[in-house]
Amino acid sequence: SIGATPNTLTCWWMYGLKRNELVEAINQVQNNLYVPAYLPISLTEDGNMEDTGVTNFAAVGTPTTRAKITTAARVLTGIRSLNVVSAAIGDGVTSNTFGVHAGETLLVSVAQQYNSGSGQVILRRITATAANTKTAATVNQNAWTETRFQETVPTGALQMAVRWLAVTPVTDVALGWVNGWPTSRAIYELPSETVDARDIEGVYYLPAGFASVATDSYTAFQSALQPWPWEILQDWRGANAQRIQVQTPVTAPLFVKFRRPLPDLSADADTTEAPEDLVIEGALAELKERLAARSHDDR
C-alpha cells in the first residue's frame, strides 16, 4: 500500500499480509511481555492514580478541572496523576472513605506539584461526626513535594478520608498519589495492576526527602527507595486470593516493585512501552510463520 502526506511518501511492501495482521502479530508479543513497574501500597482506592477515571476522588466544592493526566512532567509514579484546577478557596477532591479503628495511628502521604496557587492536605473523620482531624501546612511548590504526617484516629471514628483543598482562588495542582496506611497493619491487598503475586520483585520504603518550607512537607522522591521486609499470602480458592504482608510498624510510604502486563494495541498507529527490539523481532517471527503456513497451504 502507498500513502502520501505533504512532503512525505511512505511505501509498505506487505507480501500478501494485511495491516491488521501486523497489529495482531505485535499483540502476540505484547501478551507475553511483563515490564518492570513500581507503585505505592495503600488503603486508599486508586491512591496510586492508575485508574483512568476520577470516580474514587469526588469533588469538594466545584473545581473547574478534575481529571487524570499523563503529561510526563506532571506524573511522579506510574501512568497518571490527578489534575485539579480550582477557581475558589476550599475547592478540591476527597478520597473514598476507608475503615479505621479508634486509637490506631495513620500515616498519610500525598505527592503534589503546583503550576499555580497552593493547597492543603487534610485527614478527615467521616463517622461518627464529620470533622477535620488534621490539616497540614499549605504547600505551593512547583517541584514535586510530599506532604507526610502521622495522626492518631480519634475516639468514635469508624471511617476516614484524605482530602486536598485549594488555599488560593486560582490553583492548578497535580496529585501523584494520595495514600493512607495504618502503621500497625501488616496485611494489604495487592495493587490491582498486579496479575499474580509472583510477579512482585520486592517491597521498598521511601525515606523522607529534604524538609521543604512548609511543616510536614518534603522534597518528593529525593531519597533512594530502601528494601522493606515482606512476603506473599496466597489462597487461590479464597475470595481474596492474593495479599501482601509487610513488617510493622509502617513508618514510611511503601512501594511494591513488580512486573505488569502490556495492553493490546488497537491500531497500527498505537504506541507501546515494550522494548523495541523484542517487539520487532517477535512480530517478524510471527508474521514469517503466517507467510510460511500460507505458502504450504497454496501447494
C-alpha positions in Angstrom: 0.0 0.0 0.0 1.2 3.6 -0.7 0.1 6.6 1.2 1.1 10.2 0.8 1.1 13.2 3.1 2.6 16.7 2.4 6.3 16.4 1.7 6.5 12.7 2.6 5.9 9.4 0.8 5.5 6.0 2.6 5.6 2.7 0.8 4.6 -0.6 2.5 5.6 -4.0 0.9 3.1 -6.3 2.7 3.9 -9.6 0.8 0.2 -10.6 1.0 -0.3 -9.6 4.7 -3.0 -7.3 5.8 -2.3 -4.3 8.0 -4.4 -5.7 10.9 -2.2 -8.8 10.8 0.8 -6.5 11.8 -1.1 -5.4 14.9 -2.2 -8.9 15.7 1.5 -10.1 15.5 2.6 -7.3 17.8 -0.1 -8.1 20.3 1.0 -11.7 20.3 4.4 -10.4 21.5 2.7 -7.9 23.9 0.7 -10.6 25.6 3.9 -12.4 26.6 5.8 -9.4 27.9 5.8 -8.2 31.5 7.7 -4.9 32.1 9.1 -3.5 35.4 6.9 -1.1 37.4 6.6 0.2 40.9 3.6 1.7 42.7 2.6 2.7 46.3 0.7 0.3 48.5 -2.3 1.9 50.2 -5.7 1.5 51.7 -6.9 4.5 49.6 -8.8 3.4 46.5 -6.9 4.4 43.4 -4.4 6.1 45.6 -1.7 5.4 43.1 -3.7 7.2 40.4 -3.5 4.3 37.9 -7.3 4.3 37.1 -8.3 6.3 34.0 -11.3 8.0 35.7 -11.8 10.1 38.8 -14.7 8.0 40.4 -12.6 7.4 43.5 -11.9 11.1 44.1 -15.1 13.0 44.5 -15.2 16.8 44.1 -15.3 19.1 47.1 -17.0 22.3 46.1 -16.8 23.0 42.3 -13.3 22.6 41.0 -13.1 23.6 37.3 -11.0 20.6 36.4 -10.8 17.1 38.0 -9.2 14.7 35.5 -6.4 12.2 35.1 -3.4 13.4 33.0 -0.4 11.6 31.5 2.0 14.6 30.9 5.4 13.3 32.0 6.4 16.4 33.9 3.3 16.2 36.0 3.3 12.4 36.7 5.6 11.2 39.5 5.0 7.5 39.5 3.0 5.1 37.3 1.0 6.2 34.3 -1.2 9.0 35.5 -1.7 11.8 38.1 -4.8 13.6 39.2 -5.1 17.2 37.9 -7.3 19.5 40.0 -7.8 23.1 38.9 -9.8 25.4 41.3 -11.2 28.9 41.0 -12.2 29.2 44.6 -10.7 28.7 48.0 -11.9 25.4 49.5 -12.5 23.6 46.2 -10.7 20.2 45.8 -11.1 16.5 46.0 -11.6 13.8 48.6 -10.6 10.1 48.6 -13.2 7.4 49.2 -13.6 6.5 52.8 -11.6 3.7 54.4 -12.3 1.8 57.6 -10.2 2.5 60.7 -10.0 1.7 64.4 -10.0 4.4 67.1 -6.6 4.8 68.6 -4.6 3.4 65.7 -2.0 5.6 64.0 -2.4 6.6 60.4 0.4 7.5 58.1 -0.7 10.0 55.4 1.3 10.7 52.3 0.3 12.9 49.3 2.6 14.0 46.4 1.8 17.4 44.9 3.1 19.6 42.1 1.8 23.1 41.6 1.7 25.1 38.3 -0.1 27.8 40.2 -1.7 28.6 43.6 -1.4 26.5 46.8 -3.3 23.8 48.7 -3.5 21.7 51.9 -3.8 18.0 52.7 -6.5 17.1 55.2 -7.1 13.9 57.1 -10.9 14.0 57.7 -13.0 11.9 60.1 -16.2 10.8 58.3 -18.0 8.9 61.0 -19.3 9.2 63.7 -19.2 13.0 63.3 -17.6 14.6 60.2 -14.7 16.8 61.1 -11.1 17.6 60.1 -8.7 15.5 62.2 -5.6 17.2 60.9 -4.9 20.0 58.3 -1.4 20.0 57.0 0.6 23.2 56.3 0.0 24.9 52.9 2.2 23.8 50.0 2.8 25.8 46.8 5.9 24.3 45.3 6.4 23.9 41.5 8.7 21.0 42.2 7.2 17.7 43.4 6.6 17.9 47.1 5.4 15.2 49.5 3.2 16.1 52.5 3.7 13.3 55.1 2.4 13.1 58.7 1.2 10.6 61.2 -2.1 11.1 63.2 -4.0 9.1 65.8 -7.5 8.1 64.8 -9.8 9.9 67.3 -12.2 8.1 69.7 -15.5 7.1 67.9 -14.1 7.3 64.4 -15.1 4.5 62.1 -14.1 5.9 58.7 -11.6 8.4 57.4 -10.7 10.1 54.1 -7.8 12.1 52.7 -8.6 15.4 51.1 -6.8 18.1 49.1 -8.3 21.6 49.1 -7.2 24.8 47.4 -5.9 27.6 49.7 -5.8 30.3 47.0 -8.5 31.1 44.5 -6.7 30.1 41.3 -4.8 26.8 41.9 -3.6 24.1 39.4 -2.2 21.0 41.1 -1.1 17.5 40.0 -1.5 14.9 42.7 0.9 12.0 42.1 -0.5 9.8 44.9 -3.0 10.2 47.8 -2.4 7.5 50.3 -3.1 6.4 53.9 -1.8 3.5 55.9 -2.5 2.3 59.5 1.1 2.0 60.8 0.3 -1.2 62.7 -1.5 -3.0 59.9 0.7 -5.7 58.2 -1.6 -7.2 55.5 -2.7 -5.3 52.4 -4.4 -6.0 49.1 -2.1 -6.0 46.1 -2.4 -3.1 43.6 -5.0 -4.1 41.0 -2.3 -3.7 38.4 -0.6 -6.9 39.5 -1.8 -10.0 37.8 0.0 -12.5 40.1 1.7 -12.0 43.4 4.6 -14.0 42.0 5.3 -11.0 39.7 6.3 -9.0 42.7 10.0 -8.4 43.0 10.2 -6.5 46.2 8.7 -4.0 48.7 10.5 -0.7 49.4 10.1 2.2 51.7 10.6 5.9 50.8 12.8 7.8 53.3 11.7 11.4 53.8 13.4 13.9 51.5 14.8 17.4 52.2 12.4 19.3 54.5 10.5 21.9 52.5 9.4 25.3 53.7 6.1 24.0 55.0 5.8 21.8 58.1 5.3 18.1 57.2 6.4 18.6 53.6 9.5 17.2 51.9 11.1 17.0 48.5 9.4 14.1 46.8 11.5 11.2 45.6 14.7 12.7 46.7 15.9 9.7 48.6 16.5 6.2 47.2 13.9 3.6 47.9 15.1 1.1 50.5 14.2 -2.6 50.9 11.4 -3.4 53.4 10.7 -6.9 54.8 7.7 -8.6 53.1 6.1 -11.9 52.0 3.2 -13.1 49.8 0.0 -14.5 51.2 -2.0 -16.6 48.7 -5.2 -18.6 48.8 -6.3 -19.4 45.3 -9.6 -20.8 46.5 -10.2 -17.8 48.8 -12.4 -14.8 47.9 -9.3 -12.7 48.3 -6.7 -14.8 46.7 -3.6 -12.6 47.0 -2.3 -10.3 49.6 1.0 -8.9 50.7 2.3 -9.0 54.2 4.8 -6.4 55.4 6.8 -5.7 58.6 5.3 -3.3 61.1 5.3 -0.5 62.2 5.0 1.1 58.8 6.9 4.3 59.4 7.3 5.5 55.7 5.3 5.2 52.5 5.7 1.7 51.0 6.1 0.8 47.3 5.8 -2.5 45.6 8.1 -3.3 42.6 6.6 -5.8 40.2 6.1 -6.7 36.6 3.0 -5.6 34.8 1.5 -6.9 31.5 1.3 -4.7 28.4 -2.0 -3.7 26.9 -3.0 -4.8 23.4 -2.7 -2.3 20.5 -5.9 -1.5 18.7 -4.4 0.1 15.6 -1.1 0.3 13.8 -0.8 4.0 14.9 -0.8 3.0 18.6 2.4 3.1 20.7 3.8 0.6 23.3 6.3 0.8 26.2 7.8 -2.6 25.3 11.5 -2.9 24.3 11.7 -2.1 20.6 13.9 -5.0 19.6 11.7 -7.5 21.3 8.5 -6.2 19.6 10.1 -6.0 16.1 11.9 -9.3 16.2 9.0 -11.1 17.9 6.4 -9.7 15.4 8.6 -10.5 12.4 8.9 -14.1 13.6 5.1 -14.4 14.0 4.5 -12.9 10.5 7.0 -15.2 8.9 5.2 -18.2 10.4 2.0 -16.9 8.9 3.5 -16.5 5.5 5.2 -19.9 5.7 1.8 -21.5 6.6 0.1 -19.8 3.6 2.9 -21.0 1.3 2.4 -24.5 2.5 -1.4 -24.3 2.0 -1.0 -23.0 -1.5 1.0 -26.0 -2.7 
